[in-house]
Amino acid sequence: MPLNFLIMSTIVAATDYSNIAENAVEYAAAIAKLKNERLILLYDIEVAFHAENAQLSPASFEALYQKEESRLRLRTTSLGEKYGIEVLPKVTNSVVENELTNLIAEYDVYMVVMGMASQSRYQEIWGNTTTKIIKKLPVNVLAVPAKAKYEGLKKVLFACDALHGVPKELLARVKNIALMTHAEVEVLLVSTSPEKTYEEDSYSLQAVNAHLEGLPFHYENVNADSIVEGIRMEVIRSNADLLIMAPQKHGFWDSVIHRSKTRSMASGLDIPLLSVRQ
């Protein structure tokens, strides 16, 4: 499935009606309005299988389902009227990742938007639903923290590894986002090797220069003991509105099985993290 940020027309936002989730829904709706796109609002009925089997009759469960479906329909109607977009309600009682996979296939979804809770030691190690979805889904995932409100994008921070090459498809998506929102782009090149700088890799720099030509952009080079901390420091220093990263199976973003760098970043930000699939 193509992942061009501009030509796709459907976004999925998941909610459990918590403040964090609903903030992400509003953010998703603002993006859909900006791009004249359709938004699918997903709600999962959290009924454990043992409770469902032991306590709920089929009729009781059907009544619960109808109640939640009605509630979600009211929410989608409100969103549609507020933002002037098409919003579709989807209620499920299956595994969220499975339902998202089905929606991606059915509606050609290019991005999933979910809320991101504040950082905690447990979350950094084990992740949560959002960070697991970042790892599993084959589409872009936008993780929106509770403090983030969509007020346009003035500056986009693209954290990448120029020393190992930057895929031109990824650069094209960054450029599309910047052109659409009139944002300045900062290309952040992070290294844990103090003796190396981005000037040493002329091939990657030529690729970045060629694909971002015509945009207001600049480089920042950060050497840090920890890649994650290096990015976090630059997020604060640059006053960026959006961080873009690309999870990779090998190389720069590799980490131990329970703690990917993208997941660790997502759990400690005050700005949205767009995890872009290559």
N, C-alpha and C positions, 0 to 999 in steps of 0.2 A: 504494500500500500504506500503510495507517495505521501511524504510528510511536509510538503511545502506549506509554510506558515500562512501564505496569502490565499491560496486557492481553496483550502478546505473550508467547510461551511458549518461544522457542528462541534460544539464543546459540550462536555459532560461535567457537571458539578455535583458532588455528593454531599448530602446533609444528614445530620441527626438532630437538627434544630438547636444545637448548642451555639453559643455566641461565636466560637471559633469557626465552626462550619458555616454558619449563616453569614459571617463576614466574608468568607471565601466565595460564597454564592453571589453576594453583591459584587465582588470583584470580577467574577466570571461574567456576570450580566453586563457590567460596564464594558468589558472587552467585546462581548457579543454585540453590543450596541455600536461600539466603535467600528467594528468590521462588518456590521449588518449580517450577523450569523445567527444560527439557531442554537438554543441552549436546552440541553436535557438535564432535568433535575432528578437525581436518583436518591431514593430513600430505602434503607434496608431495615426490615422489621427484625429486631434483635430478639428472637425467641429461641432459646436453646432447645436442641432436639429432644432432650429428656423431658423438659418442661412441656414442650408442645405435645409429646406423646402421652405424658402422664396426666396433664391437667386440662388441656384444651381439646374439646371435641372438634370435629371438622366444621360444625356449624359455628362454634365459638371463634375458631380461627378465621373463618370466612368473614364473620362480623368484624373482627379486628382488622383484617385486610381492607375491607370496604371503608372502615373508619379512617385508616391511614391514607388510603387512596384519595378520599374526599379531602382530607387535610392537605395533602400535597397538591391537589388540584387547585385549591384556594391559593396556596403559596405561589404556584406557577402563574395563575391569573394575575395576582398582585405584581409579580416581577415583570410580566409581559406588559402590563399597563404602565408601570413605572419607567421602564427602559425602552418601550416601543419595539420589542423583539418577540420572536416566536419562542415559547417555552413549553416543553413537553414534560409531563410527569411520568416517572417510572418507579413503581414500588416493587421491591423484591424481598424474598425471604431466603435467598441463596447466599453463597459466599460472595462477598462484594467484588473480589477480583474476578470471579467467574462472570458475574453480571456485567461488569465493565468490559470484559473481553467480548461478550456477546453484543453489547451496544456498539463497541468499536467496529465490529464486523458489519452490523446491520446498518449503521448510519454513517460509516466512513469517518468516524471521529478522529480528529487530529490532536486533540488535547484534553486531558482530564485535569480539573481544578479541585483541590481539596485543602482544607484548613490544616495548619501546622501548629501543634501545641508548643508551649515554651520548652526550653532546653531542660533536660534532666539527665542524671547519670544513667538511669534505667533506659531512657529513650535513646541516648547515644549508643548504648551497647546493643540493645535489642530492637530498636526502632519502634514504629507504630504502624497503623494501617497506611498512612500516607507514604512513609518511607519504604514500606514493603512494596507498595504499588509502583513507586519510582523504580524499584529494582526489577519488577516482574513485567510491567506493561510495555508493549512495543511502540508506544506513542509518547509524545511530549507530556510531561506532568508539571503542573504549576502548583507549588506548595506555598500557601498564603498564610503568614503568621497573623495573629490576632490584631497587631498594631498597624498592619498595612491597609491603607485605603487607596483605591485607584483615583489618582488626581493627575493622570497623564504620566508619561515617562520622559523626564528631562535627560537622564543619564542612565545608560545601560553598561553594566560591568560584565565583560566576557572573560571568564577565567579559563585559560587553556595552557597547553604544554607545547610551546613552539619548538622546543628542543627535540620533540619526537614527531613533529608534523601536525598540521591542522587541516582536517578534511575540508575541501572546498565546498562540499554540500552544507556543512555546518556554518561556514562563513557566509554562505548565501542566505541562510535563515536569519543569522544575526543582522545582516544588512537589510533584509525585508522588514524585520521588526523596527529597526532604526528609521527606515524610510517612512513606514506607516505612522510612527509616533513622533517623528521629527526629533529623535533623541540623539544625543552625543554618545559615542561608543568609546569605552576604555577597554583596551585589550590588556588584560593582566597576565603576565608571564611569571609563573611561580617556579622557583627552583630551590631544592634543598642542598645544592652543590654551590658553595660560595665562589668557587673559582670559575663558574660558568655564567655567562650573561647572554641575553637574547641576541646581542649583536653577532654572536659567534655562529648563529644558524641562519645564514643568508637565504637558504631555500624557503624555510618557513616564513621568514619575514617578507620575502617576495610574494608568497601566496597570500598573506594577510593584506599587504599593500594593494595587490591586484584586485582582490575581491571586495575590499572595503573602499575602493577608490570612489571619490565623489561624496564621501561622508565626512562629517567632523569626527575624527577619531585620533587617539594617541595611545602610546604604549606606556605601561608601567612595569618595571621589573622588580620583583620582590624575592629576596633570599631569606628563607626562614627555616628553623629547625623542623617545623610542622607545616605542611602544605595547608591544612585546614586553618590553622591560626594565621598564616600569612594572608589568606583570602579574607578572613574575618576582619583583620586589621585594615585591609584596603577598603572593604565595604564601609567601614566607619569613616575612614579618612576621605574617601571619594564622595561621600554623600550620595551614593547611587540609589536609584529607584527600583532596579531589578538586577538580579544576579543570574547569569546564564552559565550552566555547566553541562558537560556531556559525559554521562557515565560510560566507561569503557571496561571491557572484560580483562584487558591486559595493559601493562605499561603504567603510565603516569598515575591513573586513578586506582590502580590495584590496591587492595587492602585485605585484611583478614576477613574471613567469611561472615563474621557477625558485625562488622563495622566498616562499611564503605565510606569513602570521603564525602561522596554526594549526600549520603544519608546523615552523616555527622554534621555537615554544613546545614542541611535543612532544619535540623532540630535546634539551631542556635542563632537564627537570623531574625531581624526586625523588618526585612524587606523580602518580597517574594523571590523564590528560587525557581527558575524555569529549567527543568532537566530535559534536555533535548536529545532525542534518539538520533543516532547517525544512520 
